[in-house]
């Protein structure tokens, strides 16, 4: 359990910051959550094709 906490300390810290922000400033927390979600969706749509392209070009080189 301690190893997992050490491994994921930064995401856990960010989660605590979001919770504290939601309590202290709900409007700002909502805007921050929306921006974070938009960035996550953007990266989720961009990264898989990039990795596919890298793997595909590596396969062409090794054939």
Backbone as JSON Lines, residues from 0, in Angstrom:
{"i":0,"aa":"X","n":[0.83,-1.2,0.0],"ca":[0.0,0.0,0.0],"c":[0.86,1.25,0.0]}
{"i":1,"aa":"X","n":[1.9,1.26,0.82],"ca":[2.8,2.42,0.89],"c":[3.51,2.61,-0.45]}
{"i":2,"aa":"X","n":[3.88,1.49,-1.1],"ca":[4.55,1.59,-2.39],"c":[3.64,2.23,-3.43]}
{"i":3,"aa":"X","n":[2.35,1.89,-3.4],"ca":[1.42,2.45,-4.36],"c":[1.24,3.95,-4.12]}
{"i":4,"aa":"X","n":[1.19,4.35,-2.86],"ca":[1.05,5.77,-2.54],"c":[2.29,6.53,-3.03]}
{"i":5,"aa":"X","n":[3.46,5.96,-2.83],"ca":[4.69,6.6,-3.3],"c":[4.71,6.69,-4.82]}
{"i":6,"aa":"X","n":[4.22,5.64,-5.48],"ca":[4.23,5.61,-6.93],"c":[3.29,6.66,-7.52]}
{"i":7,"aa":"X","n":[2.16,6.85,-6.88],"ca":[1.14,7.77,-7.4],"c":[1.0,9.02,-6.55]}
{"i":8,"aa":"X","n":[2.09,9.51,-5.98],"ca":[1.98,10.65,-5.07],"c":[1.55,11.93,-5.77]}
{"i":9,"aa":"X","n":[1.99,12.15,-7.0],"ca":[1.61,13.39,-7.69],"c":[0.14,13.38,-8.12]}
{"i":10,"aa":"X","n":[-0.39,12.3,-8.71],"ca":[-1.83,12.3,-9.0],"c":[-2.69,12.41,-7.74]}
{"i":11,"aa":"X","n":[-2.25,11.79,-6.65],"ca":[-2.99,11.9,-5.39],"c":[-2.96,13.34,-4.9]}
{"i":12,"aa":"X","n":[-1.81,13.98,-4.98],"ca":[-1.68,15.38,-4.57],"c":[-2.58,16.27,-5.41]}
{"i":13,"aa":"X","n":[-2.62,16.04,-6.7],"ca":[-3.48,16.84,-7.58],"c":[-4.95,16.61,-7.22]}
{"i":14,"aa":"X","n":[-5.31,15.37,-6.89],"ca":[-6.69,15.09,-6.47],"c":[-7.05,15.85,-5.2]}
{"i":15,"aa":"X","n":[-6.13,15.87,-4.23],"ca":[-6.38,16.63,-3.01],"c":[-6.5,18.12,-3.29]}
{"i":16,"aa":"X","n":[-5.69,18.62,-4.21],"ca":[-5.78,20.04,-4.56],"c":[-7.14,20.35,-5.19]}
{"i":17,"aa":"X","n":[-7.63,19.46,-6.07],"ca":[-8.95,19.67,-6.67],"c":[-10.05,19.66,-5.61]}
{"i":18,"aa":"X","n":[-9.96,18.74,-4.66],"ca":[-10.97,18.68,-3.6],"c":[-10.93,19.94,-2.74]}
{"i":19,"aa":"X","n":[-9.73,20.38,-2.37],"ca":[-9.6,21.6,-1.57],"c":[-10.12,22.81,-2.34]}
{"i":20,"aa":"X","n":[-9.83,22.86,-3.63],"ca":[-10.31,23.96,-4.46],"c":[-11.83,23.93,-4.56]}
{"i":21,"aa":"X","n":[-12.4,22.73,-4.66],"ca":[-13.86,22.61,-4.74],"c":[-14.53,23.12,-3.46]}
{"i":22,"aa":"X","n":[-13.88,22.9,-2.33],"ca":[-14.44,23.38,-1.06],"c":[-14.25,24.89,-0.92]}
{"i":23,"aa":"X","n":[-13.06,25.38,-1.27],"ca":[-12.75,26.79,-1.06],"c":[-13.36,27.7,-2.12]}
{"i":24,"aa":"X","n":[-13.34,27.26,-3.38],"ca":[-13.84,28.1,-4.48],"c":[-14.53,27.22,-5.52]}
{"i":25,"aa":"X","n":[-15.8,26.93,-5.33],"ca":[-16.5,25.99,-6.22],"c":[-16.54,26.42,-7.69]}
{"i":26,"aa":"X","n":[-16.67,27.7,-7.94],"ca":[-16.75,28.18,-9.33],"c":[-15.41,27.97,-10.02]}
{"i":27,"aa":"X","n":[-14.34,28.31,-9.35],"ca":[-13.01,28.12,-9.91],"c":[-12.73,26.63,-10.09]}
{"i":28,"aa":"X","n":[-13.17,25.8,-9.16],"ca":[-12.97,24.36,-9.27],"c":[-13.7,23.8,-10.48]}
{"i":29,"aa":"X","n":[-14.91,24.29,-10.74],"ca":[-15.67,23.82,-11.9],"c":[-14.96,24.19,-13.19]}
{"i":30,"aa":"X","n":[-14.46,25.41,-13.27],"ca":[-13.73,25.83,-14.47],"c":[-12.44,25.03,-14.64]}
{"i":31,"aa":"X","n":[-11.74,24.8,-13.54],"ca":[-10.5,24.03,-13.58],"c":[-10.77,22.59,-14.01]}
{"i":32,"aa":"X","n":[-11.83,22.01,-13.51],"ca":[-12.19,20.64,-13.88],"c":[-12.54,20.56,-15.36]}
{"i":33,"aa":"X","n":[-13.25,21.56,-15.87],"ca":[-13.62,21.56,-17.29],"c":[-12.38,21.68,-18.17]}
{"i":34,"aa":"X","n":[-11.45,22.53,-17.81],"ca":[-10.22,22.69,-18.58],"c":[-9.4,21.4,-18.54]}
{"i":35,"aa":"X","n":[-9.3,20.79,-17.36],"ca":[-8.55,19.53,-17.23],"c":[-9.18,18.44,-18.08]}
{"i":36,"aa":"X","n":[-10.5,18.34,-18.07],"ca":[-11.2,17.34,-18.86],"c":[-10.98,17.58,-20.35]}
{"i":37,"aa":"X","n":[-11.01,18.83,-20.79],"ca":[-10.77,19.14,-22.2],"c":[-9.35,18.74,-22.62]}
{"i":38,"aa":"X","n":[-8.37,19.04,-21.79],"ca":[-6.98,18.65,-22.1],"c":[-6.84,17.13,-22.15]}
{"i":39,"aa":"X","n":[-7.5,16.44,-21.22],"ca":[-7.44,14.98,-21.21],"c":[-8.05,14.4,-22.49]}
{"i":40,"aa":"X","n":[-9.21,14.92,-22.91],"ca":[-9.84,14.42,-24.13],"c":[-8.95,14.68,-25.34]}
{"i":41,"aa":"X","n":[-8.33,15.86,-25.39],"ca":[-7.44,16.19,-26.5],"c":[-6.26,15.22,-26.56]}
{"i":42,"aa":"X","n":[-5.64,14.96,-25.43],"ca":[-4.5,14.04,-25.41],"c":[-4.94,12.62,-25.73]}
{"i":43,"aa":"X","n":[-6.11,12.21,-25.27],"ca":[-6.6,10.86,-25.54],"c":[-6.88,10.66,-27.03]}
{"i":44,"aa":"X","n":[-7.23,11.72,-27.72],"ca":[-7.49,11.61,-29.15],"c":[-6.22,11.72,-29.99]}
{"i":45,"aa":"X","n":[-5.22,12.43,-29.51],"ca":[-4.0,12.66,-30.28],"c":[-2.97,11.55,-30.08]}
{"i":46,"aa":"X","n":[-2.78,11.1,-28.85],"ca":[-1.69,10.18,-28.55],"c":[-1.81,8.81,-29.21]}
{"i":47,"aa":"X","n":[-2.96,8.15,-29.23],"ca":[-3.0,6.82,-29.87],"c":[-2.56,6.82,-31.33]}
{"i":48,"aa":"X","n":[-3.01,7.76,-32.17],"ca":[-2.5,7.75,-33.55],"c":[-0.98,7.98,-33.63]}
{"i":49,"aa":"X","n":[-0.43,8.78,-32.74],"ca":[1.01,9.02,-32.74],"c":[1.75,7.73,-32.42]}
{"i":50,"aa":"X","n":[1.3,7.03,-31.39],"ca":[1.95,5.76,-31.04],"c":[1.79,4.73,-32.16]}
{"i":51,"aa":"X","n":[0.61,4.69,-32.78],"ca":[0.4,3.77,-33.9],"c":[1.37,4.08,-35.03]}
{"i":52,"aa":"X","n":[1.55,5.36,-35.34],"ca":[2.46,5.76,-36.41],"c":[3.9,5.37,-36.08]}
{"i":53,"aa":"X","n":[4.32,5.57,-34.84],"ca":[5.68,5.21,-34.43],"c":[5.89,3.71,-34.57]}
{"i":54,"aa":"X","n":[4.96,2.92,-34.09],"ca":[5.09,1.47,-34.17],"c":[5.08,1.02,-35.63]}
{"i":55,"aa":"X","n":[4.23,1.62,-36.45],"ca":[4.14,1.26,-37.86],"c":[5.44,1.58,-38.58]}
{"i":56,"aa":"X","n":[6.03,2.75,-38.34],"ca":[7.28,3.1,-39.0],"c":[8.43,2.23,-38.5]}
{"i":57,"aa":"X","n":[8.41,1.84,-37.23],"ca":[9.46,0.95,-36.72],"c":[9.35,-0.42,-37.38]}
{"i":58,"aa":"X","n":[8.15,-0.89,-37.62],"ca":[7.96,-2.17,-38.3],"c":[8.45,-2.09,-39.73]}
{"i":59,"aa":"X","n":[8.23,-0.98,-40.4],"ca":[8.72,-0.83,-41.77],"c":[10.23,-0.87,-41.84]}
{"i":60,"aa":"X","n":[10.89,-0.25,-40.85],"ca":[12.34,-0.22,-40.82],"c":[12.9,-1.61,-40.61]}
{"i":61,"aa":"X","n":[12.25,-2.41,-39.74],"ca":[12.77,-3.72,-39.4],"c":[12.39,-4.8,-40.39]}
{"i":62,"aa":"X","n":[11.52,-4.5,-41.34],"ca":[11.14,-5.54,-42.34],"c":[12.13,-5.67,-43.44]}
